[in-house]
Amino acid sequence: METESNPVVAADDDGMWSLLRSTPLGRLGVVAGGELDIFPINYVVDEKTIVFRTAEGTKLVELTARSNVVFEIDGYTEHDAWSVVVKGTAERLDRQLEIDRADTLPLRPWIPTDKYVYVRVAPTSLSGRRFRRGPEPDRGVF
């Protein structure tokens, strides 16, 4: 529980999944062409995994070569803020049963492009924090 003296607290597992369900946009970090890269993606939570759609291209090629990824969301209001980081493995859904099920998820591209490939991120770890926003504390006397 956050206190006046500690405006930063770790989020519990249920709290992190609740935050992940609360926003449709996150960032996916991958190694692309030997370099770190980050992509904004819209996604949905499906059970305790992250699912997104993508097109053929750099992101998909790199996910095939290196399945370890990091996914992050954050947000804020006037009074609080939060951040959740998911580390995990990404897998292209290629079995028709998986694709048919994914087609029922409320997940559509935000821009008018062809994104017919579903990817599921299975978490290996989650970390999250909540922050109480407020004015900067007095610096005190040095």
C-alpha positions in Angstrom: 0.0 0.0 0.0 1.4 3.4 -0.9 1.9 5.9 1.8 2.8 9.6 2.0 6.4 8.7 2.5 6.4 6.1 -0.3 4.6 7.2 -3.5 5.9 4.2 -5.4 4.5 0.7 -4.8 4.8 -2.6 -6.6 1.6 -3.9 -8.3 0.5 -7.4 -7.5 -0.2 -10.0 -10.2 -3.9 -9.3 -10.4 -3.3 -5.6 -10.5 -0.9 -5.9 -13.3 -3.3 -7.9 -15.4 -6.0 -5.4 -14.7 -3.8 -2.6 -15.9 -2.9 -4.6 -19.0 -6.6 -5.1 -19.8 -7.3 -1.3 -19.2 -5.4 0.1 -22.2 -5.2 -1.0 -25.9 -1.8 0.4 -26.8 1.7 -0.8 -25.7 5.2 -1.0 -26.9 7.0 -4.2 -28.0 10.7 -4.4 -27.7 12.7 -6.7 -29.9 16.2 -7.1 -31.4 15.8 -6.2 -35.1 18.8 -6.6 -37.4 21.1 -6.9 -34.5 19.8 -3.6 -33.0 17.3 -3.0 -30.2 14.0 -1.7 -31.6 10.6 -0.8 -30.2 7.3 -0.9 -31.9 3.9 0.6 -30.8 1.2 -2.0 -31.0 -2.4 -2.3 -30.2 -3.2 -5.6 -28.4 -5.6 -7.5 -26.3 -5.1 -9.7 -23.2 -6.3 -13.2 -23.9 -6.3 -15.1 -20.6 -2.8 -14.3 -19.3 -1.1 -13.7 -22.6 -0.8 -10.7 -24.9 -2.1 -11.0 -28.5 -1.5 -8.6 -31.4 -1.7 -8.6 -35.1 1.1 -7.7 -37.5 2.1 -7.8 -41.1 5.0 -9.5 -42.8 8.1 -7.3 -42.2 11.0 -6.6 -39.8 9.1 -7.2 -36.6 7.8 -10.6 -37.7 11.1 -11.7 -39.1 12.9 -10.8 -35.9 10.2 -12.5 -33.8 10.8 -15.7 -35.8 14.5 -15.5 -35.3 14.5 -14.4 -31.7 11.4 -15.0 -29.7 12.4 -13.2 -26.5 10.6 -9.9 -26.2 9.7 -7.2 -23.8 6.3 -5.5 -23.7 5.4 -2.4 -21.8 2.4 -0.2 -21.0 2.0 2.9 -18.9 -0.6 5.4 -18.1 -1.5 8.2 -15.8 -4.3 10.4 -14.4 -4.1 13.6 -12.5 -3.5 11.7 -9.3 -1.7 8.5 -10.1 0.4 6.7 -12.8 1.5 3.1 -13.5 3.8 1.0 -15.6 3.7 -2.7 -16.4 6.6 -4.6 -18.1 6.1 -8.1 -19.5 9.1 -10.2 -20.5 8.2 -13.3 -22.5 8.4 -15.3 -25.7 6.5 -14.4 -28.8 5.0 -17.1 -31.1 3.2 -16.6 -34.4 -0.1 -18.4 -34.4 -0.1 -20.8 -37.3 -2.6 -23.5 -36.5 -6.0 -22.8 -37.9 -7.8 -23.5 -34.6 -5.6 -20.8 -32.9 -6.2 -18.3 -35.8 -10.0 -19.0 -35.8 -10.1 -18.3 -32.0 -7.9 -15.2 -32.3 -10.3 -13.9 -35.0 -13.0 -13.8 -32.3 -10.9 -11.4 -30.1 -11.7 -7.7 -30.1 -8.6 -6.9 -32.0 -8.5 -4.9 -35.2 -5.7 -2.8 -36.9 -5.8 0.9 -36.0 -4.6 1.9 -39.4 -5.9 0.7 -42.8 -3.2 -1.9 -43.4 -3.3 -5.7 -43.9 -2.3 -7.3 -40.6 -3.3 -10.9 -40.9 -0.7 -12.5 -38.7 -1.5 -13.1 -35.0 1.3 -13.2 -32.4 0.9 -14.3 -28.8 3.4 -13.2 -26.1 3.5 -15.7 -23.3 4.9 -14.0 -20.2 7.9 -15.4 -18.4 7.9 -12.5 -15.9 5.8 -9.4 -15.1 6.7 -6.4 -13.1 4.6 -3.4 -12.4 4.5 -0.3 -10.3 1.9 2.3 -9.3 2.9 5.9 -8.5 1.1 8.5 -6.5 1.5 11.8 -8.4 2.0 15.0 -6.5 4.3 18.0 -6.1 8.0 17.6 -5.7 9.0 17.4 -2.0 11.0 20.1 -0.3 14.7 19.7 -0.9 15.5 20.3 2.7 18.6 21.9 4.1 22.0 20.7 3.0 
